[in-house]
């Protein structure tokens, strides 16, 4: 945009000065000595805490939403048109079941006409010019030809009107008298719905956003009066740079410089570490210290401002829209491009019927899908093997709670139909070595479960136990902190949750929902980073092995790559198919894959790299076996919000709300589902995007199945945000990436050992 400040390199050692960039730095470090700052002269806040970004509506309108995010790579996804490859949803992708529900969104129309076009030009300068500021000044001096609606990034020029000729020759003269020839060439005409246009809208609205930096060091030897080299080879002091670029007068000429390391975008041996030098005088601290983060009252008060309920969010949305309309500069800038902020977008969603929870002896209809623990408290679980050979480790500090814990577990287990015999108890010292020695001495392969009471929040103890019992001697384990068991009045409630986890870890089933499809395998895939080795990624693969979708095959593979791509899907699919065949004496006829952990801009990677892997497994290893398959990308982070209207004002939509039109993209087979209960703030819908589909299920059936899967996560007696196999895959990758850092033994693959 006009006047956008360029990046500046400070010295040959790699230090650089950047007063504005399009990326946002990580700001979640626990170290109190590392703070995050923002450039004061860059903080163009809208005054009410809101930021905005552009998305598109399914009916062809283009809208903006608050809660701006980093959207650069996400634009790449918008050029993908998967719906046209699916004949069964080409004409209609919406469902019809359920009751209609009027919803208000955080989307605002941009008032684009059907003839709106964005003209994209490439600009060349002869002789070449390094200064972005000078380029823009020379180009914009031809305002009578270009018009007032223009945006230039140094090479690409966007205009709201088409120039007379495809190639336009311009001439400008610098202050030094040098004549510069400017060639403006039309390269593309972009309609409103194109990825380039949507990215342009985001750039246009980005003037309401801030830039944050993480401070990695303090350079005491560099002062504002020191000079740094510019791109053209000349040198300039920091004092003069800020005076020339921003008309800012520095008051402290002896202040040290703050150093912020820049991320290297591409791994290359030739890459030189780069950094940003910041002036403390022009920055202010943001973020919270570790002490503040542990202050319960402070965090509770802060959450009242950051986790806004629908009514308060709506008030801020309206203020944001009013500020844009009333601000002459903002409204004038929109008007230049033929844009006008319209009213908030309302959509019609659907509320699907609630699901029934099936236990061993009865079927219940919960009062709320958010939590059915009360309705199932005295019901027996579907299946649970007797726990007769198990080991309990504790320290001398926790000896007084062992007997009461065992009594509580046995009592709760009886009510669930889960028989728990008295364990073998072993007292250990408060050290990882003591726990490990006890495990090596007392654990054998016929032990069903190891229960460890940890005296305090010791990650070393936990990691040591989990690594030994998942890799070296694979036995399901349960670790509980002693403080969790210290409150006697809550012990039965705690024992209830622990007992459910123990049942799952030895291969039991808690509850189910009605699944009408037969011979169906449902798979969840997630990819995370290894906490110790950032160059490694952890792939979690969880697949159902029975018709009730209550038993699972789980495999985790560590890839020697930092990407979010999964290149081990053939191996995982082979293990899942073999397990299914062993349990059912047949091959699955249908496979539905929910792929979580897909980053912005990576949809094409799933289409071109991951899906072919799975398909090639069927063609290469099994003749005449071609199951019907659906691949759905699951995204938990959405900018879109939905609010339902009631007599009490706006509130979060009820569980089971589906939106599959208007707020979705017309070129995708996608929908939003609200399957989590927000106790505070505004609920975040989950977005589902179908990339591949030979099952050809009706949209209603796929949406209902997806909602059913959100009921089958055994770590919580209620619906969750994503389908159960996605959450299981996430739990598996988290355990491996944070604690084990090695691939778990496949001897545990038939249990939910990672809950």
N, C-alpha and C positions, 0 to 999 in steps of 0.2 A: 504494500500500500504506500501512499505518498509519504515521504519523509521517514520511512522505516530505517532505523539505524543499522549499519552493517556490523558483522563480526570483525574484530581486529586482533591480529596476532601480536603479542607483546615482545617476544624475544626469540632468539634461535633455540633456546632451551625448551621451547614448547609452550610457554605461557602465553595466554591470549586474553583479550578483553572483549566481552560480549555484553552489550547493554540490552539486547532483546533476542531471544531465540524462540523456536516453536516447540521446544521440548520442555518437560517439567521434570525436575530432579527428584530423586527419592528423598524422603524426609522422615523416615521412621527409625532412625538410629537410636539405640538406648543409651549411648554414651553421652553423659552430660556435657562433655567438653566439645562435642560436635553439635553445632547449631545450624539452623537453616535461616537464611536471610532473604529478603526481597529488596530489589532496587526501588528506592522511594520514588525516583523520577519516572519509574515504569508502572507504578501502581495505579492504573486507570480503573479504579473500582466503580461499579455502578451504584454503590452507596447502600445496597441492601443485601449484600452477601450472595447475590445470584450471578451466575454466568450462563451463557447460552451457547448452543451449538445447533447445527442444521441437520435435520433428518428429512426423509420424504414420507408422504402419506400415500396410502394405497390407492386413493382415488385420483391421483395425479397432482394433488396440491403439494406444495413444499413448505415445510414448517420449521420453526425453531423451537428448541426445548431448552429449559434451564438445566443446570448442572453440567457445564461444559467439561469434556474430557479430552484426552490426547487422541485426536481423530485422524492423524496423518495416514497411518497404515490402514485404518478402518475404511478409508475411501476406496482402497483397492478392492474390497469385497463388493462394493456397489456395482462394479462392472460385470459381475457374474450373474448370468441368467439361467438358473437351473429349472425353473418351472416349465419352460418351453420343451424340456426333454421328457416331461411326464404327461402323457396324454390324458390321464384320468383326472388331472386337476388343471388342465390348460385353460378350460373355460370357467371353472369355478373351484376355488380352493377353500371355501368357507363351509363350516358345519351348520347344522340346523337344530340339533337336539339341545334341550335345556330351555330355561326361561330367559327372555331378553332382559337386559339390564343396561340402563342409561348410565354412561360414565363420562366424567370430565377428565381431560388430560392436561399435562403441562406443555402442550403443543400449541403454537400460534401460527396461523396462516401468514404467508408472505404476499399474498395477493398478486401472484404472477398471472399474466395473460397467457392464453394458449399460444400466442405468437412470439413469446419471449425467447430471445436467443442471446448467447454470450459469444463474442467474437474473439478468437485466440490468435495472437500474432507473435512471430519471432522477430527480435530486434538485434541487428548487428551494428557495431560501431567501427568505423575505419578512419584513423588508426584506432586500435583497441584501447579501451579505458578500463582501469582497475577499480576506480572509485564508484561504488554504487550510487552514492549521493550525487556525484557529478553526472553520471549517466541519466538519473532521473531528472535532474535540473535541465540538462540539454534536451531531453526528449519532451518534457512537459512545457518547454518554451513554445512548442507548436500546438498550443491549446486550441487555436481556431480550427485546426484540422482534426485533432484527436477528440476534442470535446472535453467536458469536465468529469464525466464518469470514466475513470481509467484506473488501472492497477498494474503495477510494474514490479517485477522481482529481480531485475538485472538482466534477464534474457527474454522472459515471456511477458507480453503485454496483453491485458484484457480490456476490451472496450464494449460499451453498451450499444454501439452503432457500427455499421460496416463502412469501411473506407471505400472511396470510389474505385480504387484499383487494388488488385491482388498484391502488387508490390508497390510500395510508396517510398520514394526517395526524399529524404529531408536533409537539410544542412544547418549546422549550428556552429557558433564560434565561441571558444572559451574566453575567459578574461585575459588570458595571455596572448590572444589573437590567433590561436590554432584553430583551423577549420576542421570540423568533424562531420563526416558523412554518415548519416543514419539510414539504414534500410529496414523498413517495416514490412514483413511478409505474412500474409494470412495463411495460417496452418490448419485451422479447424473452426467449424461453427458448432457450438455446443448448445443442445437444447437444455431446458431447465432440469430435466431428470438425469442428465449425464453425471458420472462421477466427478468430472472436472468442474462442472457448475456447482455441485454440492460442496466440493472442497473450496471453491471460490467463496461461496456464501459463508463458510466457516471462517475463512480469512477475514472477510468483511466484518463479521461480528466479533472476531477475536479481540478487537480494540477494547473490549471490556474485561479482558483477562490480565492476570499478573504473571510474573516470572519468579520462580524460587530457585535458590542455589543452596547446595550443601557446602558448608565451609570445612575443608579438609586440613588447612594449615594457615599459619600467619607468617607473612614475609616481613620481618622487621627491618630488612636492609633496603627495601624499596619504598620510596616516598612519592607523593603526588607530583613533585617537581622533576622526577626522573622521566626519561624519554623511552619510548618503545618504537620499533619500526612499523610503518604502515605497509600495506600491500604494494604501494607504488615505490617502495624503497626509501622514502623520506622518513624522518623521525619526528615525533611530536610528544610533548609531555602530557601527562594525565590532566594537568590543570588546563592546558590549552585545548586538549581534546574535548573535555566536557563543556568548555566555554564555546567552542566552535559548533559542536554537535547539538548541544542542548541548552546553551546560554545559561549554564550553571556556574556560579562562583564558589570555589572551594575555600572554606574558612580556615581549616587546619592543614597547613602545608607539611607537617611532620608526622602525620598519622601513618601507621603501617598499612600494608595491603593484605586483604583477606584472599586466600587462594581456594578456588573451587575446581577440583579435577573434573574434566569432561569425559564422558563415556566414549570409548572408541566404538563406532558403529560396526566396523568390519574388522575381523581378526586378520592381521597382516604383520609380518615381521618388520615391514618397513614403516609401520605406523609409529609416529613419535607422540609420546604422551602430551596432551594438551591441557591447558588449565585456563581459568578465568581469574583475572585480578579484579577485586572489588574494593571500592572505597567505603570504609565503615560509615563515614559521614552520610553517604547516600543510601544506606541500607538500614533495615530494622529486623529484629529477630522475630521469627515465627516458629510454630511448633511448641511442644511441651517437653519439659524435662522428665526424667524417670521418677523423680519425687512427686511431680504433679500428676503423673499418670497413675501413681499408686494412692492418690488422695481420693477416697471414695466420694466425699461430698463435692469436691471440686469437679470430678468427672461427671457426677450426676447433674450438677448445675450446667456444665458445659453441654451435656447431651440434650438438655432442654432447648439449646440454641442450634445445635447441629442436627439433631434428629427431630425434624419438625413434623407434627401431625398434619393431616390433610388440610385442616382449616387454616392453620398458620402458614403452611406452604402456599396455599391459594392466595392469602393476603400478600405474601412476598412476591408471588408471581405477578399479581396485579400491579404492585408498586414498580416492579421491574419494567413491565410493559408501559406503564404511565411515564416512567422516567425516559424511556426510549422515545416515546411519542412527544414528550414535552421538551426534550433536549434538541435544540435547533440543529446542532451539528450532526447528531445521529439521524434525525428524521430527514435532514437535507441529503446526507450521504445515501440513505436508502432510496430517496426519491430520484437521485441521479441515475440509479440502476433500474428504475421502474419497479421498485419494491415498496410495499406498504404493510406495516404490521397490522394484522387483522385480529379478530376476537379469538379467544381460546377455542380449541377444537374439541367438540364432543363426539363420542363414538358410541356405538351400541355393542355391548358384549353379551355373553351368554353365561348363565349360571347352570352348570351341569348338576345332575342329581347326586346326593351324597352316597358314599360307598358303605357297604355293610362289611363288618369285620368278622371273619370266620375263625372261631377257636375250635378246640377238639370236640367239645360236646354241644356247642351252641353258636348261633349267629346273632350278633348284636348290632343295633343301629345307634352309633354314638350321638350324643347331644351335640357335640362339636367335633369336627375332623381335626381340630388343633390338638386335642388331647383326649384319648379314650381310655386312659389308665383307670379311671373310676369304674367305667362299665365293665372292664375286663379284670378287675382286681381279684375276684374269686373264681375266675375261669381257668381251666386247665389249658396249657399250651398244646399245640398240635402234636409235637413229638419231642421227647427228651430222654436220652439214655440215662440210666442210673449212674451216679457219680460215686464209685466205691473205692477207687484207688487214686487219692490225690494228696498233695503235699502242701503244707502251710508253713511259710517262713516268717519269723517276726524277730524283733529285737527285744532286749530286756525292758526297754521303755514302754513297749506295747503289750507286755505280757498280761496286763490286767483286762484288756479288751478282747483277747482271743476267744475265751469261752463264750462271752456274750455274743460275739460275732458269729461263731459257729452255730449257736442256738438260734439266732435270728435267721441265718441262711437256711437251716433245716426247716424252720417253721414256714418261711416264705416258700421254699421249694415244695413242701407238702401241698400247699394250696394251689401250686401251678402244675401238680402232677409230676414233679421232678424230685426223685429220691436222692438225698445227699447223705452219705455215710460219714462217720467221723474221720477226719484226715490224720495223716501223720504230721506232727508238729515238730519244727526244728527252730531252736533259738540261735540267732546269729548276732554278730557285732555290727556297729553302724559304719560299715565300709563296703565298698564294691567288692573288694577281695574276699571278704567274709561271705557275702552272698554267693559269689562265684564258686568258692570252695564247697559250700553247702550244696549247691546245685550239682556240682561234679560228683559229690559223694553220694547223694540221695536220689537223684533223678535217674530213672531207667526208662526204656522205651515203652513199658507197659503202664507208666504213670499217665493218667488221663488229663490232669491239670495241675499246674503249680500256682499257688496263691501266695503273693508276697505283700506283706504290710511294710511300707516304707516309712521310716521315722520322720522324714521331712522332705521338702520338695527338692530332691537330689536327682538331677538329670543323669549324673554319672551312674548311680545305682540302677536307675530305670534302663538306661541304654545298655549297661552290662548284662542285666537280666534278659532283656528282650533279644539281644544279639545272640546270646548263648542258646536260648530256647527257640529261636526261629531259624538258626543257621547250623549250629554245631550239634545240638541234640534237640530236634524239633518236637516240642511238646507245647500245647496251648498254655498260656499264662495269663494271670490276672494280677495287676499291681494296683494297690490302693494306698493312698497316703493316710497316715495315722490320724491326722486332724479331721479327715472326712468321717472317721468312725468315732470321734471323741464326743459328739453331741448325742447323748443317750436318747433324747426325745425324738431324734430323727433317724435313729439307727435302723428301725424297721423299714422306713422309706428308702434309705440307702441300700439296705440289704435286698430290697425288691429289685432295684436297678442292677445291682451287682449280679444277682441270681439270673436275670435275663441275659446278661452278657456271658455268664458261665455256660448257660444252655447253648447259646449260639457257638461258643468257642469249642464245644465238644460235638458239634454237628447237629444240634437240635433246631426245631422250627417253632416260632412263637405264634404267629397268626398269619392269615392270608386274606385275600379279597377274591371276588369272583372273576375268573379269567376265561372269557368265552372262546378265545382262539386255542386251537389244538396244535400240538407239535411245534410249539413256539419257544425259541431261545431268545432271551433278552440279554444284551451285553452292555456294560458300561466301561468306557475307556477314559483315563485321565493321565496327564503328563505333568510332572513337577520337577523342580530342580533339586539336586542333592545339596544339602546345607554345607557339607564339608568341601566338596569338589564341585564348584560352579560349572565346570566344563562337562559335567555328567548330568544327564536327565534321567528321571525315574518314570517308567511307564507302568501304570496299573491297569490290569485287564481282568474284569469280573463278569462271568457268564452264568446264567441260570442252568440248572441241570435236571429240573423236574417240571412237570406240567403246572404245578401251583406257583411256580416262580418263587420258591421259598428256600431252595438249596442252591449253593453257588460254587463254581470253580474259580479260584483266585490265583492269579500269577502276576509276579512283578519282575520286570527286567530293567537293568541299569544299562543305559546307552552311553557310550563314550562320545557324547556330543552335547552341546549346550542348547540345541534347538528344541522346539516343542513338537517336532515331527516324531511319529512312532514308526520305526523301521523294523519292528519285531513282530508285526501282527500275524505273519504266517505261523510263527512258532506258537504264539498264544492261541490262535484259532485251532491249530492242530490239537493242542492239549484240551481245549474246551469241547471240541467235537468228539474226541476219544472218550472223555469223561461222560458226555451226554449219552453216547452209544452204550457205554458200560452200564449206565443207570436205567436206560429205557429200551435197550435192545433194538434200537432203530436210530436213524439220523433225523435231526430236526428238519421240518419242512419249511419253516419260516424263521428268519433271523432279523431282529431289530436291534440296531446298534445306536446307543446314545454316546456321542463323542463330546466329552467335556474338556476344558483346558485348551480350547482353540483360541489363540490370540488374534488381535485385530490384524486384518490383512492376510489371514492364513486359510481362508476357505478354499482357494485354488489349490493349496498344498494338499488338503484333504481329498479334493476331487482327483488330482493328478497323481498323488503318491500313495496315500493310505488306502483308499477304496480299491485301486488296482491290485494292491498287495493281497487283500482278502479274496478278491475274485480269482486271482491267479492260484490261490491255494486250492480252490475247488476244482479248477480245470487241470492242474498239474498233478494232484495227488489222488483224486477220486474220479474215476470215469463214470459218466452218466449221473453225476450228482451236482445239481444246480439248484440250491434252495432259493426261495424268494427272499430278498434282502432289502432292508430299509436302513439308511444312515441318516441320523439326525444330529446336528450340531447344537449343543446346549450352551447358552450364555447366561450367566447370572448377573453380569454387570450391564444394566440397561440405563439409558438416559430417560426413557419414557416412564411416566408415572400415570396411574389411573386412580380416580376418586369417584366414589358413588355418592349420590345425593340422598339425603334422608331428612326427616323432620328436625333432626338435631344439627343439620348442616352437612358438610362434606365429611366422609369417613372412608377408611380403607375398604375396598371391595371385599365381599365375602370369599371364603375359600372355595375354589372350584370355578372361579371366573375365567373365562376364555375370551380373548380378543383376536380375531383372525381377519379383520378387514380395517380399512381406513388408516390405522396406525401402522400397518404392516407394509412391506414392499411388494409392489405388483409383480415384479419379476422373480420373486421367491415364493416357495411353498412354505410359509412360516406362520407362526401364531405365538401369542403371549399366553401364559398360564400363571395364575396366582395360586400357589399351593403352600404358602407359608403364612403363619400368623405373626403380624408385627405388633408386639406388645407396646412398642414405643416408636414414634415416627411414622413415616409413610412406607407402605409395603413396596418392595422392589419386585416387579414381575420377572419371571424367567422367560427368556426368548428361545424358541425352538425353530430351527431352520432345516428342512428336509432337503438334503443334497442329492440323494440317490434313493430310488424307490421302485422295486419290482414286485413288492407285495400288493401294491395298488389298493390299499385299504381306503375306505371312505375317510374324508377328513374327520368326521365325527368319531369314527372308530379309533383312529390314531390318537386323537386328542384325549379321548376317554381312557385309552390304554396308558397314555403318558401320565394322566392324573392317578390312575390306579397304582402305577409304579411308585408314585410319591408316598404311598401308604405302607410300603414294605421295607422300610429301613428299621432294623431291629434295635437300634440304639435310642430310639425315641418312640413312645406310643402315640404317634400323631403324624400328620403329613409333614413333609419336609420340602425344601425349595427345589430339589432336583429329583429325578428318578433314583430309586434305591441303588441300582448298580453303579451309578455315577458317584454317589456318596461313598459307597464301599470302596470303589477304586481310588477315591481321594484319600480315604482313611489309610488305605494300604500304602499309597505313595508317600503319605506324610510320615508314617511309621518308618519306612525304609529310608526316606530322604533325611529325616531328622535324627534318627536313633541308631538304625542298623547299618546303613551304608553298604549293605551287601544283599544279594538276592535271597529271599527266604526259601527254605526247602520246600519242594513240591509235595512232601509228605503232609504238609499242612493245607494244601490247596483246596481240600474239600470242606474246610471249616472257615468260619469268620474269625480267625485267630487274632485279627488286628483291631477288633472293636475295643 
